[in-house]
Amino acid sequence: MVQTLDSTTDLVVFGFQKMRQGNVIQVFKPTNNLQHIYTGAWNKIYRRQLVSGLLFPPGRFLKIWLLRQLRSYGLVM
């Protein structure tokens, strides 16, 4: 799914493929359902104001930390 971005867009999520030995083993497609978004930080673009000043804490598991941060902004239930 491709959508047009505007000045109100806070988060862009990209699809990706898991591969093993050159073969695609799983395809992840972007979704508008925040409950089903892959929580890695690397396949997303965030509005600068949304994440400015946030640093990944040493030794913390990224997925859990990122979900907590997005929930604190009311972006994920």
LINVENKA-V698721 format. One line per field, one symbol per residue. ss: DSSP state (@ for helix, = for strand, . for the rest). phi: phi as a letter, one per 40 degrees, with the letter a starting at -180 (. if undefined). psi: psi as a letter, one per 30 degrees, with the letter a starting at -180 (. if undefined). A space follows every 10 residues. Layout:
# LINVENKA-V698721
ss = ???
phi = ???
psi = ???
This chain:
# LINVENKA-V698721
ss = .......... ===..===== ..======.. ...@@@.... ...===.@@@ @......... .@@@@@@@@@ @@.....
phi = .bbccbcccb abbbcabcbb fgbcbabbbc bccccbcdcc ccbbbbcdcc bcgcbccdgc cddccccccc cccgcbc
psi = kklkkafgkf kkkkllkklk hgkkfkkjkl lfjffgkkgk ffglkkkefe gkfkkkkkgk keeeeeeeee efggfk.
